[in-house]
Amino acid sequence: MKPLTLILIVALIAVTLSSGCLENAPPPKKVVTPQVTTIIPETTLTPVPVLSTPAVITGTPVQTTVVTPVATVLSADAFVIKPEIEPPNLRILKTVELRPEVGKLIITGIAKNDGKTSVPRAEIQIKFFDANNNLITSSKTSTDNFDAGGTWEFTVVYPGPDSGKVSSFKITITQV
């Protein structure tokens, strides 16, 4: 070996020993972390009950609509019911204007319940107008228990003696 190489090796060993790198260091301290357990409470969900029979309500009839429950599944244990409301579907199929004698006016026709449920009470109103589209008078007729899919033959008699003034009329059907 060359003397310069030997001197460099000895110098490297001396520097290493003087820096303390080769000393016996105490063992590192052990850090103990306790085990953590998280408890999540279980919640049992109960499905919303669905009535198997319709509720009966007594009193003055009001306009009703069909409510069809639609279930939305949120998970295996829970669902939400959202009602879909279907309005009644009443319409006039046909009307006939009759003037059997002077001063007399009769309107006959057929109405239909195209809805999915019976209507407790339906009403037809006829408004009578003169040649200038001014309202002269009106008249009504009604029926009870207008069944789903059913038809109703109605007759409305003009209520006054001056039916000759009537030039037009307007018919509406509603649930009351």
Z-matrix of the N, CA and C atoms (Angstrom, degrees):
N
C 1 1.430
C 2 1.519 1 109.86
N 3 1.194 2 116.23 1 149.54
C 4 1.456 3 121.39 2 -179.52
C 5 1.518 4 108.00 3 -81.34
N 6 1.311 5 115.70 4 148.02
C 7 1.461 6 118.28 5 -177.40
C 8 1.526 7 112.40 6 -63.14
N 9 1.272 8 120.30 7 -30.89
C 10 1.476 9 121.48 8 -179.30
C 11 1.519 10 109.96 9 -70.39
N 12 1.285 11 118.55 10 -39.98
C 13 1.452 12 121.67 11 179.27
C 14 1.513 13 109.19 12 -65.51
N 15 1.349 14 115.82 13 -40.51
C 16 1.459 15 119.43 14 -179.92
C 17 1.518 16 110.34 15 -64.22
N 18 1.283 17 118.48 16 -39.29
C 19 1.469 18 122.16 17 179.86
C 20 1.546 19 109.39 18 -66.17
N 21 1.278 20 116.56 19 -40.51
C 22 1.477 21 118.94 20 179.99
C 23 1.532 22 111.06 21 -65.42
N 24 1.328 23 117.18 22 -38.80
C 25 1.464 24 119.70 23 -179.89
C 26 1.520 25 109.71 24 -67.16
N 27 1.299 26 118.34 25 -42.90
C 28 1.469 27 122.24 26 179.35
C 29 1.515 28 109.27 27 -64.51
N 30 1.304 29 118.96 28 -39.88
C 31 1.466 30 122.08 29 -179.87
C 32 1.515 31 110.42 30 -65.80
N 33 1.308 32 116.76 31 -38.46
C 34 1.470 33 120.81 32 179.50
C 35 1.520 34 110.50 33 -66.32
N 36 1.333 35 116.00 34 -39.98
C 37 1.473 36 119.39 35 178.72
C 38 1.515 37 109.59 36 -67.14
N 39 1.295 38 118.74 37 -39.89
C 40 1.465 39 122.37 38 -179.28
C 41 1.529 40 110.69 39 -64.56
N 42 1.289 41 117.47 40 -43.00
C 43 1.479 42 121.25 41 -179.81
C 44 1.525 43 109.29 42 -65.16
N 45 1.314 44 117.11 43 -40.75
C 46 1.446 45 120.74 44 -178.67
C 47 1.519 46 110.36 45 -65.72
N 48 1.301 47 117.93 46 -42.94
C 49 1.476 48 120.98 47 -179.70
C 50 1.512 49 111.10 48 -68.89
N 51 1.291 50 118.28 49 -37.22
C 52 1.463 51 120.14 50 -178.30
C 53 1.535 52 112.25 51 -74.48
N 54 1.282 53 118.69 52 -21.06
C 55 1.475 54 120.52 53 -179.86
C 56 1.524 55 112.36 54 -81.44
N 57 1.312 56 118.76 55 -13.69
C 58 1.464 57 121.82 56 178.35
C 59 1.502 58 113.51 57 86.39
N 60 1.269 59 119.91 58 10.33
C 61 1.461 60 122.61 59 -179.08
C 62 1.507 61 112.16 60 -69.13
N 63 1.301 62 118.14 61 -27.16
C 64 1.453 63 119.69 62 -177.28
C 65 1.523 64 112.24 63 -100.53
N 66 1.303 65 119.12 64 5.55
C 67 1.463 66 121.94 65 178.49
C 68 1.506 67 110.37 66 -70.89
N 69 1.316 68 116.94 67 159.35
C 70 1.464 69 122.32 68 176.06
C 71 1.519 70 108.77 69 -77.31
N 72 1.277 71 117.29 70 107.22
C 73 1.468 72 121.63 71 178.90
C 74 1.517 73 108.59 72 -88.69
N 75 1.354 74 116.96 73 146.91
C 76 1.468 75 118.39 74 178.05
C 77 1.535 76 109.14 75 -66.00
N 78 1.337 77 116.39 76 150.42
C 79 1.459 78 118.40 77 -179.49
C 80 1.525 79 111.22 78 -63.47
N 81 1.338 80 117.24 79 148.27
C 82 1.480 81 118.53 80 -179.31
C 83 1.526 82 110.47 81 -67.01
N 84 1.339 83 114.29 82 149.10
C 85 1.464 84 119.99 83 179.10
C 86 1.514 85 109.26 84 -71.15
N 87 1.324 86 114.94 85 142.83
C 88 1.461 87 121.22 86 179.09
C 89 1.523 88 107.96 87 -89.28
N 90 1.308 89 117.52 88 127.38
C 91 1.461 90 121.87 89 177.08
C 92 1.524 91 106.88 90 -94.63
N 93 1.326 92 114.98 91 124.08
C 94 1.464 93 120.02 92 -179.84
C 95 1.522 94 107.72 93 -104.70
N 96 1.348 95 117.34 94 120.55
C 97 1.461 96 122.80 95 177.53
C 98 1.522 97 107.37 96 -106.21
N 99 1.344 98 116.90 97 121.84
C 100 1.472 99 117.27 98 179.52
C 101 1.531 100 110.24 99 -67.03
N 102 1.325 101 116.51 100 148.19
C 103 1.457 102 121.64 101 179.73
C 104 1.522 103 108.92 102 -74.47
N 105 1.323 104 116.48 103 133.87
C 106 1.468 105 122.41 104 -179.23
C 107 1.520 106 108.30 105 -106.82
N 108 1.337 107 116.06 106 129.86
C 109 1.463 108 121.48 107 177.66
C 110 1.518 109 107.90 108 -116.69
N 111 1.330 110 116.67 109 125.33
C 112 1.455 111 121.60 110 177.88
C 113 1.516 112 108.86 111 -101.23
N 114 1.319 113 115.48 112 128.31
C 115 1.467 114 119.95 113 179.22
C 116 1.517 115 107.73 114 -108.83
N 117 1.338 116 116.37 115 122.33
C 118 1.461 117 122.36 116 177.16
C 119 1.524 118 106.64 117 -104.56
N 120 1.347 119 116.20 118 118.14
C 121 1.473 120 117.70 119 -178.66
C 122 1.523 121 111.25 120 -65.67
N 123 1.320 122 116.98 121 142.52
C 124 1.466 123 122.15 122 177.63
C 125 1.507 124 109.53 123 -84.65
N 126 1.331 125 116.12 124 138.24
C 127 1.456 126 121.59 125 175.47
C 128 1.516 127 107.42 126 -117.56
N 129 1.308 128 115.44 127 124.41
C 130 1.456 129 119.62 128 178.69
C 131 1.515 130 108.14 129 -93.33
N 132 1.320 131 117.29 130 124.14
C 133 1.458 132 122.26 131 179.60
C 134 1.514 133 109.03 132 -97.84
N 135 1.316 134 115.04 133 135.25
C 136 1.455 135 120.49 134 178.64
C 137 1.521 136 108.19 135 -107.82
N 138 1.337 137 118.40 136 129.88
C 139 1.473 138 119.66 137 178.97
C 140 1.530 139 111.10 138 -62.00
N 141 1.339 140 115.29 139 148.45
C 142 1.456 141 121.36 140 177.53
C 143 1.525 142 108.25 141 -69.32
N 144 1.341 143 117.70 142 128.92
C 145 1.476 144 118.66 143 -178.64
C 146 1.522 145 111.02 144 -70.93
N 147 1.292 146 116.01 145 147.22
C 148 1.462 147 122.87 146 177.06
C 149 1.520 148 107.35 147 -111.02
N 150 1.345 149 116.39 148 130.90
C 151 1.456 150 120.51 149 -179.21
C 152 1.520 151 110.15 150 -67.62
N 153 1.321 152 115.71 151 133.59
C 154 1.460 153 118.83 152 179.69
C 155 1.519 154 111.84 153 -88.65
N 156 1.332 155 117.23 154 -18.69
C 157 1.468 156 120.46 155 177.44
C 158 1.516 157 108.24 156 -126.98
N 159 1.317 158 117.98 157 146.11
C 160 1.467 159 119.79 158 -179.23
C 161 1.531 160 110.60 159 -71.97
N 162 1.327 161 115.28 160 148.30
C 163 1.455 162 120.47 161 177.09
C 164 1.527 163 109.27 162 -76.30
N 165 1.317 164 116.78 163 145.17
C 166 1.461 165 121.08 164 179.14
C 167 1.514 166 107.72 165 -105.32
N 168 1.324 167 116.29 166 125.12
C 169 1.451 168 122.37 167 -179.61
C 170 1.518 169 107.19 168 -119.19
N 171 1.318 170 115.84 169 130.15
C 172 1.461 171 119.33 170 178.91
C 173 1.521 172 108.91 171 -109.12
N 174 1.315 173 116.30 172 158.41
C 175 1.457 174 121.26 173 179.05
C 176 1.509 175 110.35 174 132.80
N 177 1.322 176 116.16 175 -161.32
C 178 1.453 177 121.86 176 -178.93
C 179 1.518 178 109.62 177 -71.25
N 180 1.333 179 117.93 178 128.43
C 181 1.469 180 118.66 179 -179.80
C 182 1.523 181 110.96 180 -67.53
N 183 1.304 182 115.60 181 141.91
C 184 1.457 183 122.27 182 175.81
C 185 1.516 184 107.67 183 -126.33
N 186 1.319 185 115.68 184 167.69
C 187 1.463 186 119.07 185 -179.10
C 188 1.520 187 108.00 186 -62.95
N 189 1.313 188 115.84 187 125.87
C 190 1.459 189 120.59 188 -178.95
C 191 1.517 190 109.50 189 -114.31
N 192 1.304 191 113.87 190 160.98
C 193 1.451 192 119.99 191 177.05
C 194 1.517 193 108.35 192 -136.30
N 195 1.302 194 115.77 193 162.97
C 196 1.452 195 120.68 194 178.99
C 197 1.516 196 107.70 195 -84.92
N 198 1.327 197 116.84 196 130.45
C 199 1.458 198 121.90 197 176.54
C 200 1.513 199 107.33 198 -113.88
N 201 1.314 200 116.25 199 116.12
C 202 1.453 201 122.04 200 179.71
C 203 1.516 202 107.75 201 -107.57
N 204 1.358 203 118.35 202 113.75
C 205 1.459 204 118.13 203 -179.77
C 206 1.524 205 111.10 204 -71.36
N 207 1.321 206 115.07 205 137.78
C 208 1.457 207 121.34 206 177.52
C 209 1.523 208 106.64 207 -121.60
N 210 1.339 209 117.91 208 118.48
C 211 1.460 210 121.98 209 -177.46
C 212 1.517 211 109.84 210 -89.93
N 213 1.334 212 115.08 211 131.02
C 214 1.452 213 121.73 212 175.03
C 215 1.519 214 107.07 213 -110.56
N 216 1.323 215 118.41 214 120.82
C 217 1.457 216 122.09 215 -177.53
C 218 1.522 217 108.72 216 -84.31
N 219 1.353 218 115.60 217 120.87
C 220 1.453 219 120.80 218 178.12
C 221 1.528 220 110.88 219 -91.91
N 222 1.327 221 116.61 220 -38.39
C 223 1.458 222 122.77 221 176.79
C 224 1.518 223 106.81 222 -156.17
N 225 1.325 224 115.84 223 -172.77
C 226 1.461 225 119.11 224 -178.97
C 227 1.524 226 111.49 225 -68.34
N 228 1.341 227 117.49 226 -20.89
C 229 1.456 228 120.43 227 -175.28
C 230 1.524 229 114.52 228 -109.64
N 231 1.319 230 119.11 229 -8.93
C 232 1.465 231 119.83 230 -174.39
C 233 1.521 232 111.09 231 -137.68
N 234 1.318 233 116.02 232 147.59
C 235 1.450 234 121.08 233 174.00
C 236 1.518 235 108.44 234 -150.91
N 237 1.328 236 116.02 235 161.05
C 238 1.463 237 122.87 236 -177.49
C 239 1.510 238 107.66 237 -120.74
N 240 1.335 239 116.68 238 140.29
C 241 1.461 240 120.81 239 177.65
C 242 1.524 241 108.06 240 -106.92
N 243 1.345 242 115.03 241 123.49
C 244 1.461 243 121.05 242 177.23
C 245 1.519 244 107.41 243 -114.49
N 246 1.324 245 118.00 244 124.55
C 247 1.469 246 118.53 245 -179.51
C 248 1.524 247 112.17 246 -77.97
N 249 1.305 248 115.47 247 139.11
C 250 1.457 249 121.39 248 170.78
C 251 1.515 250 106.25 249 -108.27
N 252 1.310 251 116.92 250 122.05
C 253 1.456 252 121.39 251 -173.94
C 254 1.519 253 109.50 252 -98.54
N 255 1.331 254 114.64 253 127.92
C 256 1.468 255 120.72 254 179.56
C 257 1.525 256 108.00 255 -112.09
N 258 1.329 257 117.90 256 116.76
C 259 1.462 258 119.93 257 179.59
C 260 1.535 259 110.40 258 -72.29
N 261 1.341 260 116.03 259 159.24
C 262 1.465 261 118.00 260 177.25
C 263 1.529 262 110.01 261 -63.98
N 264 1.328 263 115.89 262 151.71
C 265 1.458 264 120.75 263 -178.25
C 266 1.532 265 108.34 264 -123.87
N 267 1.327 266 116.29 265 84.64
C 268 1.464 267 122.72 266 -179.67
C 269 1.526 268 108.43 267 -105.91
N 270 1.331 269 115.82 268 138.10
C 271 1.467 270 118.03 269 179.42
C 272 1.530 271 110.28 270 -149.50
N 273 1.335 272 114.01 271 159.07
C 274 1.459 273 121.99 272 177.09
C 275 1.528 274 107.58 273 -93.45
N 276 1.339 275 116.72 274 123.88
C 277 1.468 276 120.70 275 179.49
C 278 1.526 277 111.90 276 -87.65
N 279 1.350 278 116.22 277 -37.79
C 280 1.468 279 119.38 278 -172.06
C 281 1.524 280 109.48 279 -156.65
N 282 1.342 281 116.91 280 144.78
C 283 1.467 282 121.56 281 172.29
C 284 1.530 283 109.08 282 -136.61
N 285 1.342 284 114.45 283 149.20
C 286 1.462 285 121.51 284 177.71
C 287 1.519 286 107.25 285 -134.58
N 288 1.323 287 116.15 286 131.95
C 289 1.472 288 122.27 287 176.68
C 290 1.531 289 107.81 288 -99.33
N 291 1.336 290 115.44 289 124.55
C 292 1.470 291 120.93 290 179.62
C 293 1.524 292 109.09 291 -120.07
N 294 1.350 293 115.90 292 136.02
C 295 1.466 294 122.48 293 173.60
C 296 1.532 295 106.39 294 -127.18
N 297 1.345 296 115.87 295 80.06
C 298 1.459 297 119.57 296 -174.00
C 299 1.532 298 113.78 297 -67.57
N 300 1.325 299 117.24 298 -25.71
C 301 1.467 300 121.19 299 178.36
C 302 1.519 301 108.97 300 -153.40
N 303 1.305 302 117.51 301 167.82
C 304 1.459 303 121.90 302 -178.05
C 305 1.533 304 108.96 303 -62.05
N 306 1.337 305 115.53 304 131.74
C 307 1.465 306 120.57 305 177.81
C 308 1.519 307 114.26 306 86.28
N 309 1.305 308 119.31 307 -4.06
C 310 1.455 309 121.27 308 -177.84
C 311 1.533 310 109.36 309 -115.83
N 312 1.358 311 115.86 310 137.03
C 313 1.455 312 122.08 311 179.44
C 314 1.520 313 108.53 312 -137.64
N 315 1.323 314 116.47 313 128.02
C 316 1.470 315 122.01 314 179.47
C 317 1.527 316 107.92 315 -128.10
N 318 1.331 317 115.49 316 131.97
C 319 1.463 318 121.48 317 175.71
C 320 1.532 319 106.66 318 -111.97
N 321 1.314 320 117.00 319 122.99
C 322 1.468 321 121.68 320 175.16
C 323 1.519 322 108.19 321 -118.17
N 324 1.324 323 115.27 322 159.20
C 325 1.454 324 117.76 323 179.52
C 326 1.509 325 112.44 324 -175.31
N 327 1.322 326 114.48 325 -176.95
C 328 1.457 327 121.95 326 178.35
C 329 1.527 328 107.92 327 -129.37
N 330 1.349 329 114.62 328 130.57
C 331 1.468 330 121.46 329 176.06
C 332 1.521 331 108.07 330 -113.44
N 333 1.326 332 116.20 331 154.78
C 334 1.467 333 120.47 332 -179.17
C 335 1.519 334 110.34 333 -133.66
N 336 1.338 335 115.14 334 142.36
C 337 1.464 336 122.14 335 173.01
C 338 1.525 337 106.55 336 -99.92
N 339 1.339 338 117.08 337 99.99
C 340 1.458 339 121.90 338 179.34
C 341 1.532 340 112.11 339 -86.85
N 342 1.343 341 117.28 340 3.35
C 343 1.463 342 120.64 341 -179.49
C 344 1.516 343 112.46 342 -75.60
N 345 1.343 344 115.66 343 178.79
C 346 1.457 345 122.33 344 -178.78
C 347 1.527 346 112.85 345 -95.99
N 348 1.333 347 117.17 346 -5.65
C 349 1.468 348 120.50 347 179.62
C 350 1.519 349 110.47 348 -132.62
N 351 1.311 350 114.50 349 160.16
C 352 1.457 351 121.86 350 176.99
C 353 1.521 352 109.46 351 -70.78
N 354 1.320 353 116.42 352 145.50
C 355 1.464 354 122.22 353 176.88
C 356 1.525 355 106.82 354 -103.00
N 357 1.341 356 118.32 355 123.26
C 358 1.470 357 120.38 356 -177.18
C 359 1.533 358 113.68 357 -58.47
N 360 1.334 359 116.54 358 -39.46
C 361 1.465 360 120.06 359 -179.96
C 362 1.530 361 108.44 360 -151.81
N 363 1.329 362 116.15 361 128.51
C 364 1.468 363 121.82 362 177.14
C 365 1.521 364 108.66 363 -120.28
N 366 1.333 365 115.43 364 149.10
C 367 1.466 366 120.15 365 -177.04
C 368 1.523 367 109.85 366 -134.42
N 369 1.331 368 114.53 367 138.59
C 370 1.466 369 121.49 368 173.84
C 371 1.521 370 107.05 369 -111.55
N 372 1.344 371 114.86 370 130.27
C 373 1.461 372 120.43 371 176.59
C 374 1.521 373 107.46 372 -120.47
N 375 1.330 374 114.55 373 133.85
C 376 1.464 375 119.94 374 176.44
C 377 1.524 376 107.89 375 -118.09
N 378 1.330 377 115.74 376 125.55
C 379 1.467 378 121.80 377 176.05
C 380 1.524 379 106.67 378 -103.45
N 381 1.334 380 115.82 379 130.76
C 382 1.466 381 122.16 380 -177.73
C 383 1.531 382 109.01 381 -104.68
N 384 1.357 383 116.63 382 132.48
C 385 1.463 384 122.29 383 -176.41
C 386 1.530 385 110.62 384 -122.23
N 387 1.355 386 114.60 385 151.56
C 388 1.466 387 119.30 386 176.47
C 389 1.530 388 109.61 387 -87.74
N 390 1.319 389 117.17 388 -172.47
C 391 1.469 390 122.37 389 -176.21
C 392 1.533 391 112.40 390 -65.19
N 393 1.343 392 117.53 391 -23.46
C 394 1.470 393 122.19 392 179.46
C 395 1.535 394 112.50 393 -93.96
N 396 1.320 395 116.77 394 11.85
C 397 1.473 396 123.53 395 -177.99
C 398 1.526 397 113.47 396 65.69
N 399 1.333 398 116.55 397 25.53
C 400 1.465 399 120.97 398 174.48
C 401 1.530 400 108.08 399 -88.17
N 402 1.323 401 115.99 400 138.43
C 403 1.459 402 120.48 401 178.81
C 404 1.527 403 109.20 402 -70.28
N 405 1.330 404 116.29 403 125.74
C 406 1.463 405 121.15 404 177.09
C 407 1.527 406 109.02 405 -90.25
N 408 1.323 407 116.29 406 -55.10
C 409 1.466 408 121.89 407 -179.63
C 410 1.529 409 108.30 408 -164.81
N 411 1.317 410 114.96 409 178.60
C 412 1.465 411 119.15 410 176.01
C 413 1.521 412 108.50 411 -141.38
N 414 1.319 413 115.36 412 162.89
C 415 1.461 414 121.55 413 -179.75
C 416 1.522 415 107.89 414 -147.00
N 417 1.357 416 116.71 415 151.22
C 418 1.461 417 121.61 416 -176.89
C 419 1.520 418 110.99 417 -130.42
N 420 1.329 419 114.01 418 158.01
C 421 1.457 420 122.03 419 168.57
C 422 1.523 421 106.09 420 -146.34
N 423 1.331 422 116.92 421 156.23
C 424 1.467 423 119.50 422 -177.79
C 425 1.522 424 110.77 423 -144.27
N 426 1.321 425 114.12 424 166.81
C 427 1.467 426 121.61 425 176.38
C 428 1.520 427 108.37 426 -141.37
N 429 1.323 428 116.04 427 153.28
C 430 1.462 429 122.11 428 176.95
C 431 1.522 430 109.50 429 -105.01
N 432 1.321 431 115.38 430 151.66
C 433 1.470 432 122.57 431 175.90
C 434 1.534 433 112.30 432 52.31
N 435 1.303 434 115.45 433 61.43
C 436 1.460 435 121.84 434 177.80
C 437 1.538 436 106.51 435 -80.99
N 438 1.336 437 116.14 436 101.32
C 439 1.461 438 122.66 437 -172.58
C 440 1.524 439 112.53 438 -66.84
N 441 1.332 440 114.90 439 149.49
C 442 1.466 441 121.48 440 175.40
C 443 1.523 442 109.28 441 -59.60
N 444 1.317 443 116.74 442 130.51
C 445 1.461 444 121.55 443 -179.07
C 446 1.519 445 113.95 444 80.30
N 447 1.331 446 117.48 445 -4.49
C 448 1.462 447 121.26 446 -177.17
C 449 1.513 448 113.66 447 -84.70
N 450 1.347 449 115.33 448 165.04
C 451 1.463 450 121.74 449 175.63
C 452 1.525 451 108.82 450 -120.02
N 453 1.309 452 115.42 451 158.99
C 454 1.461 453 122.72 452 -178.17
C 455 1.526 454 107.39 453 -137.15
N 456 1.328 455 115.98 454 120.50
C 457 1.461 456 121.24 455 174.60
C 458 1.525 457 107.44 456 -90.04
N 459 1.320 458 116.49 457 119.49
C 460 1.467 459 120.39 458 -175.62
C 461 1.528 460 110.63 459 -117.66
N 462 1.338 461 113.83 460 158.93
C 463 1.462 462 122.14 461 176.00
C 464 1.521 463 107.66 462 -139.03
N 465 1.336 464 116.48 463 130.00
C 466 1.461 465 122.38 464 176.45
C 467 1.522 466 107.35 465 -126.23
N 468 1.332 467 115.87 466 126.56
C 469 1.465 468 121.89 467 179.22
C 470 1.527 469 107.78 468 -100.72
N 471 1.334 470 115.79 469 131.78
C 472 1.464 471 120.15 470 175.82
C 473 1.517 472 108.22 471 -58.03
N 474 1.349 473 118.04 472 130.20
C 475 1.470 474 120.43 473 -170.72
C 476 1.527 475 117.02 474 -80.67
N 477 1.314 476 120.05 475 -4.12
C 478 1.469 477 119.62 476 -176.41
C 479 1.514 478 113.37 477 -120.24
N 480 1.347 479 117.08 478 173.88
C 481 1.464 480 121.27 479 -179.41
C 482 1.534 481 113.09 480 -84.62
N 483 1.339 482 117.06 481 -9.06
C 484 1.463 483 120.52 482 -172.49
C 485 1.537 484 112.05 483 -104.63
N 486 1.308 485 119.19 484 45.71
C 487 1.460 486 121.81 485 -177.47
C 488 1.531 487 112.93 486 -64.93
N 489 1.325 488 117.48 487 -14.56
C 490 1.466 489 121.11 488 177.42
C 491 1.523 490 111.70 489 -64.26
N 492 1.345 491 118.38 490 -22.37
C 493 1.460 492 122.43 491 179.22
C 494 1.537 493 112.00 492 -77.98
N 495 1.323 494 116.06 493 -16.19
C 496 1.473 495 119.57 494 -176.10
C 497 1.523 496 109.46 495 -75.18
N 498 1.333 497 114.63 496 122.09
C 499 1.458 498 119.54 497 178.98
C 500 1.530 499 111.45 498 -109.93
N 501 1.361 500 117.27 499 -23.57
C 502 1.464 501 120.73 500 177.85
C 503 1.527 502 109.08 501 -155.25
N 504 1.320 503 114.92 502 167.50
C 505 1.464 504 119.75 503 176.55
C 506 1.525 505 109.11 504 -147.80
N 507 1.325 506 115.21 505 158.70
C 508 1.461 507 121.58 506 179.45
C 509 1.535 508 107.62 507 -128.63
N 510 1.355 509 116.37 508 129.71
C 511 1.465 510 121.56 509 -178.14
C 512 1.525 511 109.38 510 -110.18
N 513 1.339 512 115.94 511 134.15
C 514 1.464 513 121.26 512 172.62
C 515 1.522 514 108.22 513 -129.15
N 516 1.331 515 116.03 514 146.54
C 517 1.452 516 121.84 515 175.77
C 518 1.520 517 107.83 516 -124.17
N 519 1.321 518 116.28 517 132.37
C 520 1.463 519 121.02 518 -178.77
C 521 1.520 520 109.92 519 -140.16
N 522 1.314 521 113.97 520 161.20
C 523 1.459 522 120.30 521 171.75
C 524 1.519 523 106.38 522 -90.72
N 525 1.335 524 117.53 523 131.87
C 526 1.468 525 120.82 524 179.28
C 527 1.499 526 111.24 525 -118.63
